[in-house]
C-alpha cells in the first residue's frame, strides 16, 4: 500500500496542475479560434507547433535521464550523486538550449515573412526557458514529490491565461499571445529552480562528485541519444506530423479542423493518464533501484486504473463531439465534428500505453521503443502522404488514429513479453463493452437535445450508466478499489461520501478476486 499511497498523492497533485492547465489551455484555444477564425487560427497553430518542435527534441533526452538516474540514486540513498546528476545535466542542457534557440532565431529571419517575424521571434525565445525548467523539474520528480512542480505550473498557467485574455481584449493578437507564453515559461523556470534548490538543500549530506562515474556517464549519454531520437519519433508517431503535410496539400482551415480536435482530444483524454503515469513513473524509477522485480506490477496496475476512467471518457467525448464543437466554436467549425468524434476514441491507443512506456524507459529498455517507433514512423508518413491530399483533415485523423491504436497494442505486447507478465485483458474488454453501450445512449440523447443541454445532461447520464455497468459486468478488481479509495481519502471532505458511495457500489460484496496484475503468465 505504500506505493499506492504515493501514487495516489502524486496523482492528486498532478491532477490539480493538469486541471488548471487544461482549463487555461482549452479556454485560450476557444477564445483564439473564435476571434481569429479557421484560416488565421491555422497559421497561429502551425507557427506555435514549429516553434515548439526544437524545444521538444532538445528537452526530452537529458531531462528524462536526469529524472531516471537521480531517482535511482535517491532510491539507493546516494543523495550526493543525485545532486551531481542534476547539476551536471543542467549545465549540459543550458548549452544545448542556447544553441537550439540561436539556430531557431536564424531560421526565423531566413524563412518567416517580415509581417509575422516579431511573433515568431517571441515564440522561439520561449524555447529557452521551456528547455531549462525541465531539469529542476526532473530533479523534483525524482524525489516522488510533485507538489512543487504543481505550484510552479499553477503560476505559469495563470500568467499565460491572463496574458492571452489581455491580448485578445486589447487587440495585441499574435504578438500578445506569444509574449504571454514567453512570460509564463520564464516564471515557470524561476520557480522550479528555486523549489529544487530548497528541496535538495534539506537532504542528508553526502559527497558530491564533480564528475560522474565513467560507467554512469556512459549510461546517461546512451540514454540521451536514444531519448532524443525517441522524441523525434514522438513528433512523427504520437504527435502531429500531419501538420507537415496539411499546409502543402490542403488549406489552412483544414489545419485547424485537424489540429483543434487533436489538441482537445489529447488534453482532455490524456490529462488523467499523464497524471497517473507520471506519478507511477517516479515510483517505478525509485522501485527499480530498490527491487526491480516489482516494477512491472506497478505499471500494469496503473494501466487498469487508467482504463476504468479513460475508456468511458473517450467514448463519451466521441458521443458529444457535435455539441462540444457547436457550443465552443460555433458553425464555422462544423467540419471538425467528425474528426473530434474519431480522434476521441482512437486517442485511447496513446492514453493506455503511457505506463508501459514509462516502464520500458525507467528500466533501460527504451531501445525497444526506438526500433518499433521507427517502423511506425515510416508507416505514419506513408499514410499521411496517401490520405491527406484527397481527404484533408479527415485523412490526417484516420492516418494518425490508426498509428496510435497500432502503437498502443504493440507496445503493451512488447512489455508483456519482456517482463513475462499477464495483462488484464478480460477486465479491460468488459470496460470497453460498458463504454460502448454508454456511447450509444449518450449519442442518442445528443441528437434530441439542444447542444448546450446535451453537454450538461450527457455526462451525468454517461457516468450513471458506466457505474451501473461496471458493477453488473464486474469490470473492476479488488486492487482497483484500494487505489480509488486512496484517491478518495485525499479529496475535499464534502466530496468524499459521494466518492465512497460510488466506489462501493461498483464493487459487489460477492465479487471474486481476479488474478493479481503482473502475475507471471
Secondary structure as UniProt FT lines:
FT   HELIX           2..75
FT   TURN            76..77
FT   HELIX           79..111
FT   HELIX           114..116
FT   HELIX           117..141
FT   TURN            142..144
FT   HELIX           147..170
FT   HELIX           173..201
FT   HELIX           214..233
FT   HELIX           234..238
FT   TURN            241..242
FT   HELIX           243..249
FT   HELIX           252..290
FT   HELIX           292..294
FT   HELIX           295..319
FT   HELIX           321..328
FT   HELIX           331..336
FT   HELIX           337..346
FT   HELIX           348..351
FT   TURN            352..353
FT   HELIX           354..362
FT   TURN            363..364
FT   HELIX           366..419
FT   HELIX           425..448
FT   HELIX           451..472
FT   TURN            473..474
FT   HELIX           478..488
FT   TURN            489..490
FT   HELIX           493..506
FT   TURN            509..510
FT   TURN            517..518
//
